[in-house]
Amino acid sequence: MNTSSNITSYFTGKKLIIPILIGILTAGYFFFQGFDIKAYNRIHWTALSSLWIACALFMVGTRLLGYSYRLIVLSNHQLSWKEAIQIIVLWEFSSAISPGIVGGSAAAFILLAKEKQINAGKGTAMVLATSYLDVLFYVLAAPFLWLFVKTSEVIPTHINYVSGTQIQYLFLVAYALFLAWCILIFVGLFFKPQSIKRLALWIFKLPVLIRYKNKVVIWGDNLVAASSNFRKEPAVYWLKAFGGTLVAWISRFLLVNFLILALGNGTSVATIFAKQLVMWGALMVPITPGAVGMAEWLFSGFMGEYFANAQLSNTTALLWRLLSYWPYLFAGIIVFPVWYNRVNKNIKSKSSI
């Protein structure tokens, strides 16, 4: 596999055209739908509002640092902070231009393969581990938060034509799938990688899935390789990696909390967290790049109650995406040449030894 040609195909201007166009059209639609300039008179801007916005900006940074620290831990500190941050920015860029259910994992395999310190087996293991830790956070956080909130406080009565009951069923289906995936990866990484590989290959013999069989073979080989890397790691290794995961995901969710505190009226942290867990499950399904469109629609449906009017809700949804989605579209293009020159320089120096 020519990793150079493969990786450059992820970071071209052409890749940006569709997500940027969809993003601009979606943002414009939600922002100008029933636009009312008088709605902003309901904002009582204070020094505290500025503080909440500053906290939201801070969460953008801590999310990046949390993911980077996790990558450093998973690499056994073979990656530096600079290298980890570059990889995470490019990984997030790839996620921003990919459908939610696909994410940036395909690019992540290649990114890590280009790092001189990371061999193919270790890179594969790291990508699978991040997937496992992210889903583990989800399956643990959802029941934990439900101890403090009521379903009626989290699930809206309806979002346009979708009823609250349908939303609840969709969440339960998504949660069951994530739980099954989490168990599958756990067993595969730590106990029975060959058995999980055989099970996956058996499932993908079905006529509707047979075309994906070659990819599943590669996935199974990757799982076996990852298992041999991780079985010998101590508990503290996983605690540190999960700690980075917690920082990243809590920062991701607190971003919304701080924006609501600045422009709306939402002090129930647990409820807003729980709402975002339901939203995140739904955002894994869309086929649009970075879940553009669905994210803004769900935000208004779930968080609209915290705002004085729909205009403020749509404005906050736009700010949320400006801070959590849009930066990576442009940061990826800026960071990619820096990262690419660095790894190519390392490869050349290594080959000359």
Number of C-alpha atoms within 10 A of each C-alpha: 6 7 14 13 9 13 19 13 13 21 22 13 10 10 15 18 12 14 21 16 11 15 22 13 14 18 22 13 14 21 21 12 12 10 14 13 8 8 13 14 8 13 14 10 11 9 8 11 19 12 14 19 18 14 18 25 16 14 25 18 13 18 24 21 21 23 25 26 25 28 28 22 19 24 19 12 14 16 22 14 15 10 17 23 21 20 25 21 24 27 21 25 29 26 25 26 27 22 20 22 18 17 21 23 19 16 24 23 20 19 24 22 18 22 22 14 14 17 13 17 18 23 25 26 24 25 20 20 25 19 14 21 22 17 20 19 16 21 19 11 15 17 11 13 16 14 9 11 16 12 13 9 12 22 23 20 17 14 15 8 6 11 13 16 13 13 19 17 11 15 19 14 13 18 20 13 14 19 17 14 16 21 15 16 23 18 15 20 25 17 13 16 24 16 14 19 20 14 12 17 21 12 13 19 13 11 8 8 11 14 12 12 17 12 12 18 16 11 17 22 17 21 26 22 19 25 27 16 17 18 11 9 12 9 8 9 15 17 12 16 21 23 16 25 25 20 19 25 20 17 23 21 20 22 23 27 25 23 23 27 19 25 23 24 14 19 13 10 14 17 21 22 22 25 23 23 21 23 20 17 20 21 21 16 15 18 15 20 23 29 25 26 20 17 20 22 16 20 20 22 18 20 22 21 15 19 21 16 15 20 23 24 25 26 17 25 25 19 16 20 17 13 16 19 20 18 16 23 23 13 15 24 18 14 18 21 12 11 20 18 11 13 16 15 12 16 14 10 10 10 8 7 5
